Amino acid sequence: MSGAVLELDVAILGGGLAGNLLAHQLHRRLPALRVGLFERETGTSFKVGEATVEISANHLIRRHGLSTYLYEHQLPKNGLRYFFDREDRAAPLEEMSEIGSEGLPLHPAFQLDRARLEADLLERNRRSGVAVRTGARVHDVAIGSAGGAHALRVSDANGSTPVRARWLVDATGRAGLLSRQLGLRVPEETHQVGSVWGRFENVADIDDLGPASFRERIRHTARRLSTIHFWYSGYWIWFIPLRGGLVSVGATGAIVKQRRELRTPEGFREFLLGHRGIAQLLEHAKLVDHGAYARIAYGTRRFLHADRWALAGEAASAADPLYSPGGDFIAIENDYISDLVERDLAGDASSAERVELYEAYLQFRHEATMRLYRGLYGASGSFELARAKWDFDIGCYYDLWLDAYMRDQHLDPDYLREQLRLRGFVLEALRGFSGLFQRVEAVLRERGAYYRCNTQHFQYGLGALAFAPEVGRERSRARGLEVLVEIMNRVRDDCRRLLELPPAEAPLPLHAFLTGRAFD
């Protein structure tokens, strides 16, 4: 080693979205904090994961003060939009059934040019006094214990620098420098899907396509600003617009993992053009860049540790691109890390207990998130079944997760203890609905009815969110549970209709869903 030791309060390994946001959040919260950020690359490039949803958007606005920046330099998002095709993949776009909004949602979200955002954050961090080193390789990481500092060595074009830090955060993405060193990564054994993507130029504007009736059915709102999903049995294809004219296009499913040729630029384009509605959008498009993962999902044995180290973003875990949970996990993880750093430096004796509460909650959230995907990709290619699953997923997200985040309940130990006491019941309800959706899928396929409504239908996508104005405001626990019971009963009734079962005589109470009795 050479040079004087760089003494830091927090060393952040990785200058992508998770690392840059953490450095930015720490500086805004604790301006005198000594923060170092070490990024291997010297520049930024296009990255997958451009869509935010409501928790991550709220985090960017509230924690980072980026509202004006996001509206001026990125794109607002017009919710999620789903299109459904015939079995032969030959329906023209305007004939496909659709689930989507008729205007911008009440709670904002954004479509991000990640390269632009990360470069801008890096520059903000550098100007604020964060010790930013790009083109830097991290070596010889030694984890401190029993209150000791962490040690590492950072090498770049200017030489090698020894670093000592009270806190160490791995934000190195899927490379997971610290995660791999400590053997923390947990493979996902069930939900084994891959993803392939690229940025295209000259993609047709969906708002210019189709007859007047196609645009009128959504009141001429901007479909293009939505994260658009084309759903098929076992896989889906996304379109995400970026400021400046490029469009991110990708596909996710077991088919991407199983067929290596789909993960090549030529195979990817050929696959996309095999869908008539998608071919309408890509007729004159040119592929600008390309990337792929054969397997997406994994977990971690620890997100946080009392020895003052932590993982953030994909250095910790990854679930699935559907519903864009990655940004939400970054928001919660960075809130926890920032809170723990502040409490530790203030000598707060409750820090160790909070580490375990935060850790248990993150593990719970990861498992709950994975249960939205495991075994359910086949269910979403049917318009009838997908709209029931969508109402369940979006309703629970707003009622349970978004509301809690906007009210900072995820930082309240009493709230966390209650959530963890209910963890088994919540996971049981998710298991029950997963089984119900799979049962409906099997019956629809057996009857030859899986595709029967995949053309010529439209469903307003936010109809299950009549309670959305309440989200983020003070409301009683009883009111939140009332909304949850209403969502669960409505979705159960929709599934019973698809199964051609008689309607329920009366709504079921919450405990029937939490104990599994509702699914007998």
C-alpha positions, 0 to 999 in steps of 0.5 A: 500500500502507498499513501496516507490512510483515508479515514471515513465514516462510511465507505460505499463500494459501487457507484450505481443507483444504490451507491449514489443514492446512499451517498446523496442521502447520507450527505443530505441527512448528515452533511459533516459525515465523511463518505467515500464512494468507489466505482470501478467504471470511469463512465456510465452507460445504459442500464436495465431497470428504468421504471420506478414505482411509487415507493422508489419515486416517493423516496427520490422525491422526499429523501433526495429532493429530486422532484424538479430534476425528475420532471425536467430531466426524466419522464413521468410514468403513466402507470403500468399497462398490459396488452394481451394477444391471441394464442398465435401471437398475431393480433394487431395492437389495436385489437389486443385486450388492455389493462391500463390507466386513463390518465396520470396516477395520483401517486407519481412514478418515473421512467429513468435514463439510468445513465443520465441519473447516475452521472448526475448523482455522481456529480452532485455527490462529488460537489457536496464533498463525497470522496468520489473515486472512479476507475477504482478497484477495491482490494483486500477488504477486511471486515472489522468486528467487535467495534473495529474499523473495516479496512480495504485498499483502493487502486486507480490510475493515481496509485493505491490508497489504504482506507479505514471506515467505520461503516462499509456498504456493498453496492456493487450490484450483481457482482456483489463484492462483499456478498461473495466474500462473505458467502451471503448469496442465496440462489432462487431455486423455484423462480428461474427466469431470465431476461434480455433487453436493449435500447432501440431508436426509431420505435413507433409512437404507440399514441400514433397507431390504430384507429380513433377508437383505440385512442378514445378508449383511454381518453387520449392519455399517453400510452407511450409514457406507461411501462407497457407489458405484452403478456404471453403464457410464461413470459412478458415483453416490456416497452419503457420510453426514455427522455431523448427518444430511445425506448428500452425493450426487454423480455422476461421468462423461463424461455429466455433462460432456456433458449440461449439464442434469445440472449443474442442481439439477432435472436432477440430481435427475431423473437420480438418480431414474431409478435405482430403487435410488437412488430408494429412498434419495431418495424423501423427500429434499430437496436442500440445496445443489448444485455441479458441475464440467464437467471435473475432472482436470488436472495441474501443471508444478511442485508445488515449486520451489527458489525456495521456493514450492509448490502444495498441494491442488487448486491443484496438481492434481486427478484424480478423486473415485473413491478420494478421492486428493485428501486423499492428495495433500494429505498428501504435499504438506504433508509435503514442504513442511513438511520443506523449510521446516524444512530451509531454515530450518536451512540444510540444504544438501540442500534443493535436491536434495530439492525435485527428488526430491519434485517428481519423485515427485509427478509420478510419483504423479499420472501413476500415479493417472490411469492408474487412471481413463483409459479405465476407466469403462466397465469398472466397471459390470460386477460381474465385471470390477469386482471384479477391478479393485477387487482390483488397485487396493486391493491395490496401494494398500495394498502400494505406497502406504499402506505407504510413507506409514505408514513415512515412506518418501516422505521418504527420498531413497534410497527416492525414487531407487529409486521413480523408477528404477522409474517407467517399469516401474510405469507400464508395468504400470499400462498393461498392466492397463488394457489387460487390463481394457478387453479384458475389457470389450469381450469381455463386451459382445460376448458380451452378458455384461456385466450377467450377474452384476449382481444377487444376488451379494456379494463381500467387498471386503477379501479381497485384503488378507490382508496388511493387518496388515503394512502400516505395520510394518517388512517387507522389500522382498522381502516387499512384492514378493512381495505385489505379484506375488501380487496381479498374478497373481491379478487376471490369472488372474481376467481370463483366466477372464472371457476364457474362456482356460485358466488360467496354467500357473504364476505369472508373475514380477514382471518379466513385468508390469513389462515388459508381457510378461504382457499379450501 
